[in-house]
Amino acid sequence: MAVHAGSLLKELDLDKKQFLALLDLARELKRAKADGTETPRLTGKNIALVFEKASTRTRCAFEVAAHDQGAHVTYLGPEGSHIGREESIADVLTMTEHHEGGLEGISFAFLGDGRNNVARSLLVTGALLGMDVRIAAPRALWPPEDVVTTARVLAAASGATVLVTDDATAAVQGVDFVYTDVWVSMGESAATWATRVPMLTPYRVTRELMAATGRPDTKFLHCLPSVHDTSTDLGRRVFDEFGLDGAEVADEVFSSWHSIVFDQAENRLHTIKAVLVAAYAG
């Protein structure tokens, strides 16, 4: 599969067949790296990483992926970067690895700020691939209407179901995966915490919320970094100001066997590599 004929700037630059081909390529590359049989396909290639916002994990994943494939990387950006379109591919790869039926029949609920880039990407990607997609957020933080409309159009074609609700408990019932993200996104003022915490506390992922799925095997996802305890400056501030030991997720969930966040983080490397190989190999 090649994507070099055009730009890959968002999920909808891929159709379902191309998306699934990238997943297959990522699995192939992941197995090869684990087995020590990876063949560099980008030898002699020079790749520029032009980043707009700070994101150490994304930059590192791109650099390691390019190095594994024999390419040279130049980093451009005085304040780092945050190019994250590979994340939804990594999320889907992780879900298929932890779902008995693979892609078929996956259901997930995203809880938190439904307007942020992670929620919007998951909504569109899940609809494209025929998943049962649920977004739970306060009405003021629902995804933009045009994104929801796009998701519903995709769902009509793929057989997906799309639910946007302000009821967190209803959203998680029966799901395979519960997903959350930071409550205050990059670029937002630190003062936003004062209004965001009261709005989003009902959507916090706790042991009780995981139990509300009605399933003992539901897994937890987070694209990281998270505020799950008081081990960071931000975590201590959230505790001191709002009395929460962890913000969007409690450590009792983040550090439990339900959590597959580090599998998810690893898969970012393999899906980035798949995008690079698909775009530049040959």
SEKEDREN-344268 format. One record per atom (N, C-alpha, C, O): residue in one letter; x, y, z. Coordinates in steps of 0.2 Angstrom, whole numbers, plus 5000, padded with zeros to 4 digits. Last residue first. Layout:
% residues N
AXYZ;...
This chain:
% residues 282
G505250114993;G505250094985;G505350154981;G505350144975;A504450205005;A504850155003;A504750134996;A504250154993;Y503650315009;Y504350335006;Y504650265004;Y505150275000;A502350275014;A502450345011;A503150345007;A503150375001;A502550155021;A502050165016;A502150225011;A501950225005;V503550195030;V503650145025;V503150155019;V503350145013;L502750295038;L503350315034;L503550265029;L503750285023;V501750215043;V501550275038;V502150295034;V502150305029;A502450115050;A502050095044;A501850155040;A501950145034;K503050205060;K503450165055;K503050145049;K503350155043;I501850235067;I502250285063;I502650255058;I502750285052;T501550105071;T501150135066;T501450195063;T501350205057;H502650085080;H502550035074;H502050065069;H502150055063;L502450185090;L503150175086;L502950135080;L503150155074;R501250165095;R501350225091;R501950225087;R501950245081;N501350045102;N501050045096;N501150105092;N501050105085;E501750095115;E502250065110;E502050055103;E502350065098;A500550145119;A501150195118;A501650165114;A501950195109;Q499850035121;Q499550085117;Q500150125115;Q500250145109;D500549975131;D500549935124;D500349985119;D500549985114;F500250065140;F500950065138;F501050015132;F501450035128;V498950055143;V499150115140;V499850115138;V500050145133;I498049965148;I498449945142;I498850005139;I498950005133;S497249925163;S497649975159;S498049945154;S498549895155;H496749825171;H496349845165;H496749885160;H496549895154;W497649805181;W497749755175;W497249775169;W497349755163;S498049975186;S497749905186;S497849865180;S498149885175;S498450105185;S498950055187;S498749985188;S499049945190;F497250165182;F497850175178;F498350125179;F498650095174;V496450135193;V496250115186;V496950115182;V497050065178;E497050195203;E496750125204;E496550095198;E496550035197;D497250325199;D497750275199;D497550205200;D497850155197;A495950395189;A496150375196;A496750325195;A496750275191;V495950515177;V495850445179;V496250435186;V496750465187;E495950655176;E495450615172;E495450545173;E494950505171;A496750665190;A496250705187;A495750655183;A495250635185;G497250625207;G497250605199;G496650645196;G496150655200;D496450645219;D497050605218;D497050575211;D496850525210;L495750805222;L495650745218;L496350715217;L496850745216;G495650925227;G495550865232;G495450805228;G495250755230;F495951045221;F495251015220;F495150955224;F494550925224;E497151095225;E496651135224;E495951105223;E495451145225;D497950975228;D497951035233;D497351075232;D497051105236;F497750895217;F497550875223;F497450935228;F496950935232;V498250975207;V497550955206;V497350935213;V496750945215;R499550985211;R499151045211;R498451025211;R498051055214;R500050855210;R499950885216;R499550945217;R499150955221;G499950845196;G499550805200;G499450835207;G498950825210;L500950945192;L500250955190;L499750915195;L499250935197;D502050885197;D501850945200;D501150965198;D500750985203;T501750705201;T501950765196;T501750825199;T501350825204;S501150615209;S501850605208;S502150665204;S502750675203;T499850595212;T500150655214;T500850655214;T501250695217;D498950525198;D499150525205;D499450595206;D499450645203;H498650545184;H498350495188;H498450485195;H498250445199;V498650625171;V498650655178;V498250595182;V497650605182;S499750565157;S499150575161;S499250605168;S499750615170;P500350605140;P500450585147;P499750595151;P499350635149;L499150475134;L499750495138;L500050565136;L499950575130;C498050415129;C498650425124;C499250455128;C499750465124;H497350275136;H497450345137;H498050355133;H498550315133;L496150145141;L496650175136;L496750245138;L496250275140;F495749985148;F495750065149;F496350085144;F496850055144;K494549855145;K495249885146;K495149955146;K494749985143;T493449735153;T493549805149;T494249825150;T494449825156;D493149625160;D493749625155;D493849685151;D494249685147;P491949615167;P492649615171;P493249625166;P493749635169;R490649725164;R491049675161;R491749675165;R492049735167;G489949835167;G489549775168;G490049715165;G489749655165;T490349965167;T490349935161;T489949865161;T489649845156;A490449995180;A489850015177;A489749985170;A489249985167;A491749975184;A491249925186;A490549935182;A490249885181;M492250095179;M492450035176;M491949975177;M491749935173;L491750175189;L491550185182;L491650125178;L491350105174;E492350125201;E491650125200;E491450135193;E490950095191;R493750165198;R493550095198;R492750085198;R492550035195;T493650295186;T493750265192;T493550195192;T493350165187;V493750425176;V493850355176;V494050325182;V494650335184;R492650565176;R493250535178;R493250465178;R492750435180;Y491550635174;Y491750585168;Y492450555170;Y492750525166;P491250715184;P490850665183;P491050615178;P490750555177;T492350815182;T492350765187;T491850705186;T492050645188;L492150915172;L492350845170;L492350795176;L492450735174;M491751035178;M491351005173;M491450935171;M491050895170;P492651055188;P491951035190;P491551015185;P491150975186;V493851065179;V493751005184;V493050995186;V492850945186;R493651175171;R493651115168;R493551055173;R493151015172;T493851295179;T493151275176;T493151205174;T492551175174;A495151275183;A494651295188;A493951285186;A493551275190;W495951245172;W495851195176;W495251215181;W494851175183;T496251365165;T495651325163;T495451275168;T494851255168;A497351415169;A496751445173;A496151405171;A495651405174;A498251375160;A498251335166;A497651355170;A497351315174;S497551385143;S497851415149;S497751375155;S497251335156;E498051275130;E497551305134;E497851335140;E498351305143;G499051205125;G498951275122;G498351305126;G498251365125;M498451045127;M499051085125;M498851155122;M498451155117;S496951035137;S497451015131;S497951065131;S497951125133;V496450965151;V496651035149;V497151015143;V497650995145;W496250835154;W495650875154;W495750945151;W495350985149;V496850695144;V496950755148;V496350805148;V496050815143;D495750565141;D496350605139;D496350665144;D495850665148;T495150395140;T495050465142;T495750495140;T496250465137;Y494150245136;Y494650295134;Y494550365137;Y494050385137;V493750085138;V493650145141;V494250195139;V494750175141;F493149945128;F493749995130;F493450055133;F492950085130;D492049875126;D492649835127;D493249885130;D493649855133;V490449905135;V491049925131;V491649885132;V491749855137;G489349895144;G489549845139;G490149855135;G490249815130;Q489250065147;Q488850005148;Q489049955142;Q488949965136;V489650195145;V490150135146;V489850075147;V490250025147;A488550275144;A489050275138;A489550215139;A489650185134;A487950275156;A487650245151;A488150235145;A488050185142;T488950355164;T488750285165;T488450245160;T488550185158;A488950475157;A489550435157;A489350365159;A489650315156;D487950565148;D487850515153;D488450465153;D488450425149;D487850655137;D488150675143;D488150635149;D488250655155;T488350585121;T487950585127;T488250625133;T488850635133;V488350515106;V488650575109;V488150585115;V487550605114;L488650375096;L488250405102;L488650455105;L489250445107;V488550275082;V488850335085;V488350365091;V487750375089;T488950125074;T488450155078;T488850215082;T489450205084;A489350065058;A489550085064;A488950115068;A488450135065;G489150035045;G488749995049;G488950015057;G488749975061;S489650115035;S490050065038;S489750015042;S489949955044;A488750215031;A489050175026;A489450105029;A489450055025;A488350265043;A487850245039;A488150195033;A487850155031;A489650315047;A489350255051;A488750225046;A488650165047;L489850425039;L490250365039;L489950305042;L490050255039;V488850505044;V488850485037;V489250425036;V489050375033;R489250525057;R488650485056;R488550465049;R488250415047;A490450595056;A490450525059;A489850485057;A489850425056;T489950715050;T490350675046;T490350605049;T490350555045;T489250755062;T488850745056;T489250695051;T489050645048;V490250775071;V489750725072;V489350705066;V489250645065;V490950875064;V491250815065;V490750765067;V490850705064;D489950975065;D490150955058;D490550885059;D490550845054;E489851005079;E489250975075;E489450945068;E489250895066;P491250955089;P490851005085;P490350965080;P490450905079;P490850855104;P491250875098;P490850925093;P490250925094;W490450945120;W490350895114;W490750915108;W490950965107;L490551035130;L491151005128;L491050945123;L491450905122;A489251065134;A489751115132;A490351095129;A490751135126;R488850935139;R488550965132;R489051025130;R489051025124;P490150835145;P489650885146;P489450915139;P489850925135;A490250675137;A490550735139;A489950785141;A489450775139;A490650525129;A490250555135;A490650615137;A491250615139;I490450445114;I490750505117;I490350525123;I489750545122;R490650285107;R490250325111;R490650385114;R491250365116;V490450175093;V490850235096;V490350275101;V489850295099;D490750025087;D490250055091;D490550115095;D490950095100;M491450035070;M491450015077;M490850045081;M490450085078;G491750055056;G491150015058;G491149995066;G490849945067;L492750135052;L492950065053;L492350025055;L492449965056;L492250265053;L492450245047;L492550165047;L492450135042;A491950275067;A491350275062;A491650245055;A491250205052;G493250275072;G492850225074;G492250215069;G492050165067;T493650395066;T494050335064;T493550275066;T493450225062;V492850495072;V492850485065;V493150415063;V492850385058;L493150475086;L492450475083;L492450455076;L492050415073;L494550495086;L494250425088;L493550425085;L493350365083;S494650625083;S494950575079;S494650505080;S494550465075;R493950685093;R493650695086;R493950645082;R493650615078;A494750645104;A494050625104;A493750635097;A493450585095;V495950715101;V495950645102;V495250615101;V495050565098;N495650845100;N495850815094;N495850735095;N495650705090;N494150895110;N494850895108;N495050845103;N494650805100;R492850895113;R493050935108;R493750925106;R493950955100;G492550815124;G492350785117;G492650835112;G492550815106;D493450785137;D493350845133;D493150815126;D493650795122;G492650635143;G493050695144;G492950745140;G492350765138;L492850465137;L492550515142;L492950575143;L493650565143;F492350355124;F492850405126;F492450455131;F491950475130;A492150185123;A491850245125;A492450295127;A492850275131;F491950055111;F492350095115;F491950165117;F491550185113;S491849895103;S491449955106;S491949995111;S492349955115;I492049795089;I492349835094;I491949885097;I491649925092;G491649705079;G491249715085;G491549755090;G491249755096;E493249665072;E492549655071;E492149665078;E492349625083;L494549675074;L494249735073;L493449725073;L493149775075;G494649535085;G495049585081;G494649645080;G494349675085;G493949465094;G493749465087;G494049505083;G493849525077;E494549495106;E494549425104;E494349425097;E494649385093;H495649625108;H494949615107;H494949545104;H495249535098;H496949675108;H496649655115;H495849645114;H495449645119;E497249705096;E497649665099;E497349635106;E497549585108;T496349805093;T496249745089;T496749685093;T496549625092;M496749915101;M496149885102;M496049815099;M495849765102;T498049935095;T498049915101;T497349885103;T497349825106;L497549985082;L498049925082;L497949895089;L497949835090;V496850095086;V496550045083;V496949975083;V496649925085;D497950175091;D497450155096;D497050095093;D496850055096;A498750195080;A499050155085;A498450135090;A498450075093;I497850275072;I498050205070;I498350165075;I498150105076;S497750385081;S497150345080;S497350275077;S496950225078;E499050435079;E498850405086;E498250365085;E498150315088;E499550495068;E499650425069;E499350395075;E499250335075;R499350625070;R498850595066;R498950515066;R498550485064;G500050725077;G499850665081;G499350625077;G498950585079;I501350825080;I501050795075;I500750735077;I501150685078;H501950935089;H501450895091;H501050865085;H500450885084;S503650985094;S503050975089;S502550935092;S502550905098;G504751125098;G504551055098;G504051045093;G503851085088;E505051255096;E504751235102;E504451165102;E504051145106;P505751265084;P506051295090;P505751275096;P506051275102;G505951155072;G505451175077;G505751205083;G505951165087;L506551005065;L506451075064;L505851105068;L505251075068;Y507650875063;Y507050905067;Y507050975066;Y507551015067;T507950755051;T508150825053;T507550845057;T506950845054;V508550585050;V507950635052;V508250695054;V508850705057;H508750455038;H509050505042;H508550555044;H508050575039;A508350275039;A508250345036;A508650395041;A508750375047;G508250145043;G508850165039;G508850235037;G509250255033;Q507250105051;Q507150085044;Q507650115040;Q507650115034;D507650145064;D507550075063;D507550055055;D507750005053;H507550285061;H508150255062;H508150175061;H508550145058;A506150305061;A506550315055;A507250285055;A507450255050;A505750265074;A505550225068;A505950235062;A506050195058;V506450355081;V506650285082;V506350245076;V506750205073;E505850475077;E506550465076;E506750395077;E507150375073;F504450455081;F504650465074;F505450455072;F505550415068;A504650445095;A504350385091;A504550395083;A504750345080;C505150565098;C505550505099;C505250455095;C505650415092;R503950645094;R504650655091;R505050595092;R505350575087;T503050595103;T502950595096;T503550595092;T503750565088;R503650625116;R503450555114;R503350545107;R503550495104;T503650765116;T504250725116;T504150655114;T504550625110;S503050895110;S502750825111;S503350775110;S503450745105;A502651065108;A503051015111;A502650945112;A502150945114;K502151105091;K502051115098;K502451055101;K502651005098;E502551085078;E502251155080;E502251165087;E502251215090;F503851015068;F503351015073;F503151085076;F503551135075;V504450925055;V504250995056;V503651005062;V503150985060;L505650825051;L505050825056;L504950905058;L505350935061;A506150765036;A506150815040;A505550815045;A504950805042;I507150625031;I506550645033;I506550705037;I506950705042;N507950545018;N508050605023;N507350625024;N506950645020;K508550385013;K508050435014;K508150485019;K508450465024;G509450285015;G509650335010;G509050395010;G509150445007;T508250165018;T508950175018;T509050235013;T508850225007;L507050115021;L507050185020;L507850205020;L507950265021;R506949985025;R506650005018;R506750075016;R506550095011;P507749865034;P507649935032;P507449945025;P507749915020;T506949725041;T507249745035;T507249825034;T506649845032;E506949635056;E506749695052;E507149715047;E507749715047;T507149535064;T507149515057;T506949575053;T506849575047;G506849525078;G507549545076;G507649535068;G508249525066;D505649505082;D506049445080;D506749455078;D507149415078;A505149635084;A505249595090;A505649525089;A506049505093;K505249685071;K505649715076;K505749665082;K506249655085;A504249595065;A504949595063;A505449625068;A505949605069;R503049635072;R503349565073;R504049565071;R504449535074;K503049775068;K503049755075;K503349685076;K503749675080;L502849755054;L503449785056;L503549775064;L504149765066;E501549685054;E502149655051;E502749685054;E503249645055;R500749785060;R500849725063;R501449685061;R501849655065;A500849885050;A501149905057;A501249835061;A501749825064;L500249825040;L500949845039;L501249855046;L501849835047;D498949825045;D499249755043;D500049775043;D500449725045;L498649955046;L498649915052;L499049855051;L499449835055;L498749995032;L499250025037;L499249985043;L499749975046;A497549925028;A498249905025;A498749935030;A499249895031;L496549995035;L496749925037;L497349905034;L497749865037;F496650115027;F496750115035;F496950045037;F497450035041;Q496350075015;Q497050095016;Q497150095023;Q497750085025;K494950035017;K495449985014;K496150005016;K496649965018;K494450155021;K494450105025;K494950055023;K495350025027;D495450295015;D494850255015;D494950195020;D495450185022;L496250435022;L496250365020;L495550345020;L495150365023;D495950565025;D496350555019;D496450485017;D496750465012;L495350555037;L494850545031;L495250555025;L495050555019;E496350575047;E496050505046;E495650505039;E495750445036;K497450695040;K496950675044;K496750605042;K496850575037;L498550705031;L498450755036;L497950735041;L497950765047;L499450645020;L499150615025;L499050665031;L499550665035;S499450695002;S499650705009;S499250665014;S498650655012;G499850574989;G499550634992;G499750644999;G500250615001;A500650474985;A500350504980;A499950574982;A499850614979;H501050394995;H501550444993;H501250494988;H501450544986;V500550285001;V500150345002;V500550404999;V500350465001;A500350114996;A500750174995;A500250234997;A499750234994;M500449945000;M500050005000;M500450065000;M500950075004;
